Amino acid sequence: MTDSQPQPAALPAGALIISAATTGSWPTKAQNPNVPTTPEEIAQAAIACGEAGAAIVHIHVRDDDEKVTCDPERYARVRELVEAAGSDVIINMSTGGGAGTSSDEERMAPVALAPEIASFDCGSVNFGERVFVNSPAFLRELAARMNAHDVKPEIECFEPGHVWNALRLIDEGLLRPPFWFQFVLGVRGGSPPEVKQLLNMVEMLPAGAHWSVCGIGRAQLPLGMAAMAMGGHVRTGLEDNIWYHKGQLAESNAQLVARIARIAGEMGRPLATPDQVRALLGLHGAPAASAAATTA
Ligand code: ZN
């Protein structure tokens, strides 16, 4: 190996991929004033999370009234601001919309922006008092569009049936390796946030799949620690949990990322960098990052 020949970064043994979910479709500033909701605030949170140790930032965007929107212009604006600041954090755009309040076509709009990763909610589920519909026809269309734009699906599974749906789409060739799964545990209607549920879902995965966990609310930290102990990866952030401790609101997304990074250090798990994750998952690379790589 020579210095003039840069090698693709490999994931070091035991490396931990931290994802930060900054905003979501639900939390408001009334619940926690630190929830970022404007494109500027979301971009700033994404940059800070990258600095705190997150390799991936999962974003939703909101309109001027803080309501969730799938507006591609707002998504593009966030990415533009993050890249302009020189951050190389990977951006994962949500295709979840308002979890039951957006049309299928609206939800797929961000895919045309060719984000490196986009969420892929792999089945229908009751979501609190709403119903989050992800029909087989929608999932096939979403997968086809992601493939056409070279977008890596983050296969979100809220319960074991969603993993089974993914296996079917893999058999059909619509989901392609390397696979990146996100287990979302603790949504009312999906799997309860318990380690035994996580174990069951992990055991259903195809060989070589990479996986991460997000626990909702008070389950965020314990399930993250379980995932770290099991060799999986962790998602944190205000989308899933607005608290730092019981009764104490989180100050920022970066504060939650820093906590996971600190515990990972204690557990002997180095943090994966964005470029290591790009190599691992075969991501196409952010435009700014690719330009930097070819001129370096
Ligand atoms: Zn989300």
Boltz pocket constraint, residues with backbone or C-beta under 6 A from the ligand:
constraints:
  - pocket:
      binder: B
      contacts: [[A, 21], [A, 24], [A, 25], [A, 58], [A, 59], [A, 60], [A, 94], [A, 96], [A, 119], [A, 239]]
      max_distance: 6.0
